């Protein structure tokens, strides 16, 4: 059994993707001198989309009987 076949690998990749999204949005908003409210709006949108993606992944895994 390879690490690439496991559910753990998928969770690690999703976590890395979310952290990268947060870092890139924060860096771009900081470099563009966005206001505090603008930064929070972008981070809120990214957080919402990330939570939706994680919940969809968990639902699909549960529906397929993998978790």
N, C-alpha and C positions, 0 to 999 in steps of 0.2 A: 504494500500500500504506500503510495507516494503522498507527500504533503500537499501536492497540487490537487489531489482527489478529495481532500477532506473539507468539511464545513468550516473548520478552524481557519484554513487558508482564505476562504471567502470572507470571513468576518475580519480578518487582519487587513485584507485589501480594502474592504469597505471603510474600516476605521482610518486607514491611511488616506483614502480619498477624501473623507470628511475633513480630516486635519489639514490636508492640502488646500481644500476649498476655503476653509476659515483663514488660513495663512495668506492665501493669494488675495482674497477679498479685503482683508485687513491691510495688507501691504499696498494695494492699489488705492484704497480709500485714504490711507495715510499720505501717500505720495501726491495724490491729487488735492490734498488739503481739504478733504470733505469735513463737514461739520460733524459734531458728535451724533446728532440725530440721523444724519445720512449714514454714518457707519453702523449705527444700531439697526436702521431699516435694512441695510444690506445683510448684516449678520442675522437678523430675524428671518429674512426670506430664505437665506441659505440654510438656517437651522430648520425651518419648516419643511423645506424640500428634502433635507437629509433625514429628518424623522419620518417623513412619508416613505422615502426609499427603504429605510430600515424596516419599517412596519410591513411594507409590501414584500420584502425579502423574507421576513419571518412568516408571513401568511402563506406565501408560496411554498416555503420549506415545510410548514405544517401540513398544508394541503397535499403535498407529495409524500408525506410521511417520513421526511428526512430528519426531523428534529425530535 
